[in-house]
Amino acid sequence: MVALGFNLIYGTAKFFDLGYGALAAVGGYTVFYFYKGLGLDLYVAVVIGVLVAGAIGTLIYRLVYAPLRKRKSSSMVLLVAALGVMTALQSIVAILFTSQFQTLSKNVGGEAVYNILGGVITHTQLVILILGLLIMTGIGLVFRYTLFGKAVKAIGDDEEVSKIVGINTTQIIGWVFFIGSAIAGLAGILVGFDTGIEPTMGLSLLLKGVIACIIGGIGNVYGGVLGAFLLAFIENFGIWQISGEWKDAIAFGVLIIFLLFRPQGILKR
C-alpha cells in the first residue's frame, strides 16, 4: 500500500516525498485516539483516520510543496522540505501521544489465524493483502477510464504541456496527494492492527515502499505492487536460514543490484 501511494504521488509530482511515511503514523494514531480513546465504532474510526491522513497530506502540499514548485525550486530543496515535514509530523505525534509503542487491537492474541498450504496468515494480514490488490485495481481503472485519471497521466508525462491544454495541475496534484496520503493512512492503520504503532513507524515503511517502487518500476502503479511482493519474498526466504536482523540488509542489497543492473525496474513507467 505504501508503494502504491508513493508511486502515485511520485509519478505525478516527480519528487521524493519523504514526509509521506509520517502520514501512516497519522492514520494509525487517529484511529488509536477515536477507537481506543473515545470508544467510537471501529469502521467509523478507520474512515476518520483515512480522511485525516488524506486531508493532512493535501494541506502539506498546499502550504509547503505547491509554493516551492511554483517558484521552480530544485528537487534538492523539495527533498529537504519533505524531510522537514516528516520530522515535524513525527514530533507532533510523539508530543500528543508519547513515543510509547501502542497497539490498535482490543483483543490482542485473539485474532483469527488461517493455515494455507502449511503457511500461516492472520485475519489482519489477509485484509491487508486483499485491500492492497483492490486499491491497485481501482487506481488502474481510474487511470484507464476516467477523465481525472487521464489528467493525472498527462501531468505525469509533461506538466507544462498539461497547463497549456487547460488542465488545472495544482488542483489535480492536490487530489493525487489526498488519495496517496489516504492510502498511507490506511496502511498505517492496518499495520497498527497487525503489529502496532509508534511515531517513527513511517520511516521504515517509507524505505521499504521506496525500495519496492524502484524494484518494480518507479512511477508505475502495478510495478510498485509487484516490487513489494518480490521484495517481501526475497526478504523472508533470505532469512530462512539466517538471523532476522539481516532482513533490512537483504532489502538494500536487492536495491543496489537493481540500481546497478536495471535502474528502470521490472516494469517501465
Contacts in CASP RR format, 6 or more apart in sequence:
PFRMAT RR
TARGET T0000
AUTHOR 0000-0000-0000
METHOD contacts of the structure
MODEL  1
MVALGFNLIYGTAKFFDLGYGALAAVGGYTVFYFYKGLGLDLYVAVVIGV
LVAGAIGTLIYRLVYAPLRKRKSSSMVLLVAALGVMTALQSIVAILFTSQ
FQTLSKNVGGEAVYNILGGVITHTQLVILILGLLIMTGIGLVFRYTLFGK
AVKAIGDDEEVSKIVGINTTQIIGWVFFIGSAIAGLAGILVGFDTGIEPT
MGLSLLLKGVIACIIGGIGNVYGGVLGAFLLAFIENFGIWQISGEWKDAI
AFGVLIIFLLFRPQGILKR
1 128 0 8 1.000
1 131 0 8 1.000
1 132 0 8 1.000
1 135 0 8 1.000
1 183 0 8 1.000
1 184 0 8 1.000
1 186 0 8 1.000
1 187 0 8 1.000
1 190 0 8 1.000
2 20 0 8 1.000
2 21 0 8 1.000
2 24 0 8 1.000
2 183 0 8 1.000
2 184 0 8 1.000
2 187 0 8 1.000
2 205 0 8 1.000
2 206 0 8 1.000
2 208 0 8 1.000
2 209 0 8 1.000
2 212 0 8 1.000
3 208 0 8 1.000
3 209 0 8 1.000
3 210 0 8 1.000
3 212 0 8 1.000
3 213 0 8 1.000
3 224 0 8 1.000
3 225 0 8 1.000
3 227 0 8 1.000
3 228 0 8 1.000
4 132 0 8 1.000
4 135 0 8 1.000
4 136 0 8 1.000
4 139 0 8 1.000
4 180 0 8 1.000
4 183 0 8 1.000
4 221 0 8 1.000
4 224 0 8 1.000
4 225 0 8 1.000
5 20 0 8 1.000
5 179 0 8 1.000
5 180 0 8 1.000
5 183 0 8 1.000
5 184 0 8 1.000
6 17 0 8 1.000
6 20 0 8 1.000
6 180 0 8 1.000
6 184 0 8 1.000
6 206 0 8 1.000
6 209 0 8 1.000
6 210 0 8 1.000
6 213 0 8 1.000
7 213 0 8 1.000
7 217 0 8 1.000
7 218 0 8 1.000
7 219 0 8 1.000
7 220 0 8 1.000
7 221 0 8 1.000
7 223 0 8 1.000
7 224 0 8 1.000
8 139 0 8 1.000
8 176 0 8 1.000
8 179 0 8 1.000
8 180 0 8 1.000
8 183 0 8 1.000
8 221 0 8 1.000
9 17 0 8 1.000
9 20 0 8 1.000
9 176 0 8 1.000
9 177 0 8 1.000
9 180 0 8 1.000
10 16 0 8 1.000
10 17 0 8 1.000
10 213 0 8 1.000
10 218 0 8 1.000
10 219 0 8 1.000
11 156 0 8 1.000
11 218 0 8 1.000
11 219 0 8 1.000
11 269 0 8 1.000
12 152 0 8 1.000
12 155 0 8 1.000
12 156 0 8 1.000
12 172 0 8 1.000
12 173 0 8 1.000
12 176 0 8 1.000
13 65 0 8 1.000
13 69 0 8 1.000
13 173 0 8 1.000
13 176 0 8 1.000
13 177 0 8 1.000
14 75 0 8 1.000
14 156 0 8 1.000
14 159 0 8 1.000
15 65 0 8 1.000
15 75 0 8 1.000
15 78 0 8 1.000
15 79 0 8 1.000
15 82 0 8 1.000
16 75 0 8 1.000
16 78 0 8 1.000
16 79 0 8 1.000
16 82 0 8 1.000
16 210 0 8 1.000
17 65 0 8 1.000
17 82 0 8 1.000
18 79 0 8 1.000
18 82 0 8 1.000
18 83 0 8 1.000
18 84 0 8 1.000
18 85 0 8 1.000
18 86 0 8 1.000
18 206 0 8 1.000
19 60 0 8 1.000
19 82 0 8 1.000
19 83 0 8 1.000
19 84 0 8 1.000
19 85 0 8 1.000
19 86 0 8 1.000
19 89 0 8 1.000
19 206 0 8 1.000
20 82 0 8 1.000
20 86 0 8 1.000
20 180 0 8 1.000
20 181 0 8 1.000
20 184 0 8 1.000
20 206 0 8 1.000
21 86 0 8 1.000
21 184 0 8 1.000
21 202 0 8 1.000
21 203 0 8 1.000
21 205 0 8 1.000
21 206 0 8 1.000
22 85 0 8 1.000
22 86 0 8 1.000
22 89 0 8 1.000
22 90 0 8 1.000
22 93 0 8 1.000
22 202 0 8 1.000
22 203 0 8 1.000
23 53 0 8 1.000
23 54 0 8 1.000
23 56 0 8 1.000
23 57 0 8 1.000
23 89 0 8 1.000
23 181 0 8 1.000
23 184 0 8 1.000
23 185 0 8 1.000
24 53 0 8 1.000
24 184 0 8 1.000
24 185 0 8 1.000
24 187 0 8 1.000
24 188 0 8 1.000
24 191 0 8 1.000
24 201 0 8 1.000
24 202 0 8 1.000
24 205 0 8 1.000
24 206 0 8 1.000
25 89 0 8 1.000
25 90 0 8 1.000
25 93 0 8 1.000
25 188 0 8 1.000
25 197 0 8 1.000
25 198 0 8 1.000
25 199 0 8 1.000
25 200 0 8 1.000
25 201 0 8 1.000
25 202 0 8 1.000
26 49 0 8 1.000
26 52 0 8 1.000
26 53 0 8 1.000
26 56 0 8 1.000
26 89 0 8 1.000
26 93 0 8 1.000
26 185 0 8 1.000
27 49 0 8 1.000
27 50 0 8 1.000
27 52 0 8 1.000
27 53 0 8 1.000
27 184 0 8 1.000
27 185 0 8 1.000
27 186 0 8 1.000
27 188 0 8 1.000
27 189 0 8 1.000
28 49 0 8 1.000
28 104 0 8 1.000
28 185 0 8 1.000
28 188 0 8 1.000
28 189 0 8 1.000
28 191 0 8 1.000
28 192 0 8 1.000
28 197 0 8 1.000
29 93 0 8 1.000
29 96 0 8 1.000
29 97 0 8 1.000
29 102 0 8 1.000
29 197 0 8 1.000
29 199 0 8 1.000
30 45 0 8 1.000
30 48 0 8 1.000
30 49 0 8 1.000
30 52 0 8 1.000
30 53 0 8 1.000
31 45 0 8 1.000
31 46 0 8 1.000
31 48 0 8 1.000
31 49 0 8 1.000
31 104 0 8 1.000
31 189 0 8 1.000
32 97 0 8 1.000
32 102 0 8 1.000
32 104 0 8 1.000
32 197 0 8 1.000
33 97 0 8 1.000
34 40 0 8 1.000
34 44 0 8 1.000
34 45 0 8 1.000
34 48 0 8 1.000
34 49 0 8 1.000
35 42 0 8 1.000
35 45 0 8 1.000
35 46 0 8 1.000
35 104 0 8 1.000
36 104 0 8 1.000
36 106 0 8 1.000
39 45 0 8 1.000
40 48 0 8 1.000
46 186 0 8 1.000
46 189 0 8 1.000
49 185 0 8 1.000
49 189 0 8 1.000
50 182 0 8 1.000
50 185 0 8 1.000
50 186 0 8 1.000
50 189 0 8 1.000
51 182 0 8 1.000
53 181 0 8 1.000
53 182 0 8 1.000
53 184 0 8 1.000
53 185 0 8 1.000
53 186 0 8 1.000
54 177 0 8 1.000
54 178 0 8 1.000
54 179 0 8 1.000
54 180 0 8 1.000
54 181 0 8 1.000
54 182 0 8 1.000
54 184 0 8 1.000
54 185 0 8 1.000
55 178 0 8 1.000
55 181 0 8 1.000
56 89 0 8 1.000
56 181 0 8 1.000
57 177 0 8 1.000
57 178 0 8 1.000
57 181 0 8 1.000
58 174 0 8 1.000
58 175 0 8 1.000
58 177 0 8 1.000
58 178 0 8 1.000
58 181 0 8 1.000
60 85 0 8 1.000
60 177 0 8 1.000
61 173 0 8 1.000
61 174 0 8 1.000
61 177 0 8 1.000
62 174 0 8 1.000
64 81 0 8 1.000
64 85 0 8 1.000
65 78 0 8 1.000
65 81 0 8 1.000
65 82 0 8 1.000
65 177 0 8 1.000
66 170 0 8 1.000
66 173 0 8 1.000
66 174 0 8 1.000
68 77 0 8 1.000
68 78 0 8 1.000
68 81 0 8 1.000
69 78 0 8 1.000
73 81 0 8 1.000
86 203 0 8 1.000
90 199 0 8 1.000
90 200 0 8 1.000
90 202 0 8 1.000
90 203 0 8 1.000
91 199 0 8 1.000
93 199 0 8 1.000
94 199 0 8 1.000
97 199 0 8 1.000
99 198 0 8 1.000
99 199 0 8 1.000
99 200 0 8 1.000
100 198 0 8 1.000
101 196 0 8 1.000
101 197 0 8 1.000
101 198 0 8 1.000
102 196 0 8 1.000
102 197 0 8 1.000
102 198 0 8 1.000
103 192 0 8 1.000
103 193 0 8 1.000
103 195 0 8 1.000
103 196 0 8 1.000
103 197 0 8 1.000
104 189 0 8 1.000
104 192 0 8 1.000
104 193 0 8 1.000
104 196 0 8 1.000
104 197 0 8 1.000
105 111 0 8 1.000
105 124 0 8 1.000
105 192 0 8 1.000
105 193 0 8 1.000
111 122 0 8 1.000
111 123 0 8 1.000
111 124 0 8 1.000
112 122 0 8 1.000
112 123 0 8 1.000
113 120 0 8 1.000
113 121 0 8 1.000
113 122 0 8 1.000
113 123 0 8 1.000
114 120 0 8 1.000
114 121 0 8 1.000
114 122 0 8 1.000
114 123 0 8 1.000
114 126 0 8 1.000
121 129 0 8 1.000
122 194 0 8 1.000
124 190 0 8 1.000
124 193 0 8 1.000
124 194 0 8 1.000
125 194 0 8 1.000
127 190 0 8 1.000
128 190 0 8 1.000
128 194 0 8 1.000
131 186 0 8 1.000
131 190 0 8 1.000
132 225 0 8 1.000
133 225 0 8 1.000
135 183 0 8 1.000
136 221 0 8 1.000
136 222 0 8 1.000
136 225 0 8 1.000
139 179 0 8 1.000
139 221 0 8 1.000
140 221 0 8 1.000
140 222 0 8 1.000
142 148 0 8 1.000
142 149 0 8 1.000
143 149 0 8 1.000
143 150 0 8 1.000
143 152 0 8 1.000
143 153 0 8 1.000
143 221 0 8 1.000
148 172 0 8 1.000
148 175 0 8 1.000
151 162 0 8 1.000
151 167 0 8 1.000
151 172 0 8 1.000
152 172 0 8 1.000
152 176 0 8 1.000
154 161 0 8 1.000
154 162 0 8 1.000
154 165 0 8 1.000
154 167 0 8 1.000
155 162 0 8 1.000
155 167 0 8 1.000
155 169 0 8 1.000
155 172 0 8 1.000
155 173 0 8 1.000
156 162 0 8 1.000
159 169 0 8 1.000
162 169 0 8 1.000
163 169 0 8 1.000
187 205 0 8 1.000
188 197 0 8 1.000
188 201 0 8 1.000
188 202 0 8 1.000
188 205 0 8 1.000
191 197 0 8 1.000
191 201 0 8 1.000
191 205 0 8 1.000
207 251 0 8 1.000
208 228 0 8 1.000
208 231 0 8 1.000
208 251 0 8 1.000
209 224 0 8 1.000
209 228 0 8 1.000
211 231 0 8 1.000
211 251 0 8 1.000
211 252 0 8 1.000
211 254 0 8 1.000
211 255 0 8 1.000
212 224 0 8 1.000
212 227 0 8 1.000
212 228 0 8 1.000
212 230 0 8 1.000
212 231 0 8 1.000
213 219 0 8 1.000
213 223 0 8 1.000
213 224 0 8 1.000
213 227 0 8 1.000
214 255 0 8 1.000
214 258 0 8 1.000
214 259 0 8 1.000
214 263 0 8 1.000
214 265 0 8 1.000
215 224 0 8 1.000
215 227 0 8 1.000
215 230 0 8 1.000
215 231 0 8 1.000
215 254 0 8 1.000
215 255 0 8 1.000
215 258 0 8 1.000
215 265 0 8 1.000
215 266 0 8 1.000
216 223 0 8 1.000
216 224 0 8 1.000
216 226 0 8 1.000
216 227 0 8 1.000
216 230 0 8 1.000
216 265 0 8 1.000
216 266 0 8 1.000
216 267 0 8 1.000
217 223 0 8 1.000
217 224 0 8 1.000
217 227 0 8 1.000
217 264 0 8 1.000
217 265 0 8 1.000
217 266 0 8 1.000
217 267 0 8 1.000
217 268 0 8 1.000
217 269 0 8 1.000
218 264 0 8 1.000
218 265 0 8 1.000
218 269 0 8 1.000
219 269 0 8 1.000
220 267 0 8 1.000
220 268 0 8 1.000
220 269 0 8 1.000
222 267 0 8 1.000
223 265 0 8 1.000
223 266 0 8 1.000
223 267 0 8 1.000
226 266 0 8 1.000
226 267 0 8 1.000
227 266 0 8 1.000
230 266 0 8 1.000
231 251 0 8 1.000
231 254 0 8 1.000
234 250 0 8 1.000
234 251 0 8 1.000
234 254 0 8 1.000
235 247 0 8 1.000
235 250 0 8 1.000
235 251 0 8 1.000
236 247 0 8 1.000
238 246 0 8 1.000
238 247 0 8 1.000
238 250 0 8 1.000
239 246 0 8 1.000
239 247 0 8 1.000
239 250 0 8 1.000
258 265 0 8 1.000
END
